Amino acid sequence: MSRIFINYRRQDSEGYVGRLYDRLCDHFDSKDIFMDITAIRPGEDFVKTLEDAVAECDVLLAVIGPQWLSVSDDQGSRRIDDEHDFVRIELASAIKHKKAIIPVLVGGAKMPLTHELPDDIAALTRRNALELSHQRFAYDVEQLAPAIKTAIVPAKPTGKASADKGVLRGKMKALKALKDELYAAADSPLYEYRKANNYSPVLGDGNPDANILFIGQAPGEYEAIQGRVFIGASGDILDEMLDTIGMKREDIYITNLVLDRPPDNRDPLPTEIEYYASYVDRIIEIIRPGVIVTLGRFAMFNILKKYDLQERKLKISQLHGKLLTTTVGGASLYILPLYHPAVVLYSTSERATLRADFQQLKPFV
């Protein structure tokens, strides 16, 4: 679900952008190329609308024509100096949120100099630019496409080296200790409900040194009765999806955002999510996965919030199947939001969507 945002000024490069869009559609799905915000509703915060649109993209193409710097408003002031200028807002947002930015020069334009730009977008001048010439337009776009693909598909690890027996034993002991602590957690907001129904908490299960960590929402009744994670119909779908990438349960580790069953399988409360967050954090610290896969909107939002990713403002319908990346302790950590496997139980047409999204995990196998 890659997104390409084309930032441009109509008075400067509209004709070139139309040609660029058509050529890019030969390499990318048209719905993944964002060119214009056509409707900002009356009363809507247009700055927030623009920033949210940029937050959804993977790479921003800054199209710069010969008049890009000099286009002025009715008072004769440069538009780029106006803090409410759309082009400036989009660029500043992309720089702030560390999006990949590729300057694209058209019409013989040159890159602006640092002193010619407002401070919030001056860093644009440090990006290497690519020129699209009129005579070689098609050829130049062919050179641009691989650069975009490199930006929207970050380099991914090919797997995780197996830990030696000593490390593996240490991780197993740490998870066992955490499980014992969870069983004794009488201060949990769900402890009384657990005891009254003779349920068990569900810490998780799988490979303690897994490269892929799945995080769902909360245990259901069957899980709470057996003390096992992701069993029943949703578990069957998960197993089916893992099989499409050549993996089994014992290859991954799977847990939930909340580690006790909420009454009637209701959505977890903020206080419950907050309480179990320390357990989930320690699971992550013990396993040290290369990628965290969130299953469903609750897990997605809270994990993106944990790592302070701008994409947490977006919906799961916008982010599912989109590989995100952050840095933790100097190492890359990837996050892949997915629909919860239960979505297939309510809409069989989503099976194909879930299956396609799972293919993003192949490089981590």
N, C-alpha and C positions, 0 to 999 in steps of 0.2 A: 504494500500500500504506500509506495513512494509518492512524495508530493514535490512538485517543482513550482516555485513561485517566480513569476516574471515581473520584475519591478522596472517600470519605464515611465517616461513622460510623453504624453500624446503629441504635444506640439513639437517634440524633438525626434521621435523614432517610431511613431505608430505604424507606418508602412513596413518597416523592417520587422517589427514584432509580429505582425500578421504572418509574414513569410516564415519567420522563425518558428512560430507556433505550428504551422502546417508541417514543416520539416521534422519537428520534434515528435509529432504524432506518428511518424514512421518508426520511431524508436521506443515510444512510451505510450501508455494508455492515455487517451485524451482527458479522461476524468481525473488523472493525476497531475495535470498541468493547470495551474491556477494563474489566470492572466488578468482578470478584472474583477473588482468588487462592484457588481452592477447595481446593487440595491442596499443602501444603508437607510434603514427605516427612520422616519422623523422621530426625534427625541432620543435616538440611539447614540451611545458614546462611540463616535467614529474612530477615535484613537484606539480604544479597546478592541473594536471590530477589526481594525487593521493589524493590531498586535496579535490577536488570536489567530488571524489568517496566516500570519508569518510563523507563529508557533507551530502550526500544523505541518509546515513544509520541512523537507529535508535539506533542500538546497535553494538558494535565491539567486536568480540571474539578474544582475544589475545592468540593464541595457543602457548604454551611454552613447548618445549621438552628438553631433557637432554643436548643438545649442543647449546641451544638457545643463551646463553651468549658467548660461546667460538668460534663459527664459525668465521673463519678469511678469509681475502682476500689473494691475491697472495703475498702480502708483509708481511703476518703474523700478520696484525693488526685486531683487533676485528671489525667485520662488524657493530656491534651496535654502535661503536664509530664514524662511518662515518656519517656525517650530510646528505649525499646523499643516505644513505641506505633506501631501500623501507620500510622495517619493522619499522624503527625508524620514518620515515616521517609520515607513517599512524598513528602510536601511538601518536606522538606529535600533529598531527592535531585533533585526537579524544579528547585528553586531553584539547587542546586549546579551542575547541568548545563545551566542556562539554557534550560529547556524553557518553551514558552508555557504560562502558567497563567491560567485564567479562573475567578475565584470566582463561584459560583452560589448566590444566597441564596434559601432556601425557608422557608416557615412564618413569614414576617414577621421573619426574622433580620436582624441588622445586622452589618456588617463588624467584626471584632474590632479593638481598638486595638493599636498597636505594643507598648506596655508590658504588654499582657495575654498576649503570646506569647513562647515561648522564643526565644533569639537566632537559632537556625538556621532558623527559619521566620518571623521578624519581617518579612522583606521581602514576605510575602504581602499585607500591608496596603497596599502601594504598587500593587497590581493593581486595575484598575477592575472593579467587580463588576456582575453582571447579576441581576436579581430574577425569580424564577418565582413568580407569584402563583397561588393556588388557583383564583380565578375566571377568570383569563386564561391558564391554563397552556399550552394549545395555541398561542396567539398568541405568548406569551413565548418558547417553544421555537423558533418560526419566526424570532424575532429573534436567538436564540442561534446557530442553525445557520450563518448567514453569518459570524459572528465565528469560529466553529470552522474553517470552510473557509478563511478568511483566514489563520488560524494554521497550518494544516496544509499549505497550498500557498503557500510564500513567494513574494514578488514576484520574477519572473524577468526577466532581460534579454531583449530581443527580438532580439538578435543582436549582432554585433561589427562596428563600422565598419571598412571596409577600410583597411588601412595604406597610406600613400603608397609610391611606388616605392623611395624611399631606405630606409625602415624595412624593407620587404619584402626588399630586397637584403641588408640587414644581417642579417636573420634567416636567410636562405638561406646566407650565408657562415658564420654561427655554427654552423649545423647541419652544414655541410660540414666545418668544422674539428673538430667533435665526432666526426663519423664517421671522419675520418682518425686521430684520437686513439684511437678504439676499435679500429681495425684494428691499430694498433701496440701495443696493450695486452698486452704479454708477461707482465705480472704477474697477468692475469686467471686465476681458478681453472679456467676452461674453455679457456684459450689452447692448451694442448698438445693437447687433444682436437680443437679446431678445426683445428689445423695437420695433425694426423695423418690427418684425414679430408678435408682440402682443403675445409673449409667456410668460409663467410664469416660475420662478425658481421652482425647485422641491427639497425641503429639505429632505423629507422622510415621512414615515407613519408607524403606528403600535403601539405596546405597549411601552410606554415610560420607562417602567421598565423591558424590555425584557431580558431574559438570553441569547438569540441568536440574534446577530446583523448581518444582511446581507449587504454587500457593493458591488454594481455593478460598472459599468463603467461611464455611463452618461445617462441622459434622452433622449428618442427618440422624434419624432415629436408629437405623440399622448400624451405622458407624459407632454411635454412642453405646449401643448394646454390646457390640463385639469389640469395641476399642480399636477398630481398624479404620484406616482412611480410604475414602473413595471406593466403596463397594456398592453393589447393586447396579441399577441401570446406567447411572452416570459413570461408574467405574468400568462397565463394559465398553462404553463409548470411548473412554480414555484409553483403554487397552487397544481398541481398534485403531485409534489415531496413532498411538505409539508404534503399532505394527507397520504403519505406512512409511515410517522413517527407520525401520529396522531396529526398534528398541523394545525392551520389556520393562515391567515394573521394577525389577531388581537393578536396572541400569540407572534409574533416576531416584530422586527423593521427592516425596510429596507431602505437603502439610496444608494447613489452613490459616486464615487470618485470625480466627477465633477457634480455640481448641476444646471447647465444650459445646454441647448442643444447645442452642437457644430454644426456648419454648415454642412448640408448634412450627419449628423451622422458620420462624420469622427472621427478618433481616437483623443482623447484629446491631446493637446500640453503640454509640460512640464510646461510652464508658467501657464496654466489653472489648472493643477493638483496642482501646488504649491499654487496658489491663494486660492483654495477651501479647502486646507488641514487644515486650521485653523478651518473651519466649521465642517469638519469631526472629527477633534480632539475633538471639544466641544460636538458633538453628542455622541462620545464614553464616554467622561467624565460624561455627564448627565445620560446616560443609564446604564453605568457600566456593560456591558455584561460579561457572563462567557466565551463565545466563539464568535469570529468574523469569519464569513463565507465570504470569498472573491469569487466573481463570475467573472471569466475571468482573463486573464493574467495581465491586467493593475492594477486591484484592488489587485491581489495577490502580484505583485512585490512591489507596493508602501506601502502596509501594512507590508510586511516583512521587507522592508527598514525602515519603521517608528520604528519598534521594534528591528532593527539591528540583524535580524536572518540570519545566514549563508546560509540558504536554498534559499535566494533571488537570488542566483547565478544559481539556477536550473530552468528548464522549467516547465510549468504547466502540461505537459504530464508526468513529473516525480513526481509531487507533488499532483496531484488531488486526493482527498480522503484520504490524509495522515494528521493525526491530529498532529499539532505542538504545542509546549508549550513554554511560556516565563513567566517571573515574572514582575509584575507591582505593585509598592507600597507594596511589600511583599505578594501579592496574585497572584495565578496562573491565567494566561489568555491563552486560547487555540485559535488557529487559524487553520481553515480548508479551504484550497484552493479547489475550485470546478470549473468545467467548467461553463461558462455562460449558462443559460437555452436555449439561442438562438442556441446553438450547435445542439440541437435536430431538429431544423427547417432545418438545412443543412445536417444532417446525422442522420436518424432515429435510426441507430444502437447504437448511443450514449445514447439513452434513458435508456437502461439497465445500462450503466456505471454511469450515473448521479443518477439513482435510488439507485444503490449499494453504491455510495459515500455518499448519504444523510443518510444512515443508521448509519453513524458515529455520527450523532446528537442525536440519541435516548437517550443516558445517560444524555443529557442536557435538555430534555423535562420536 
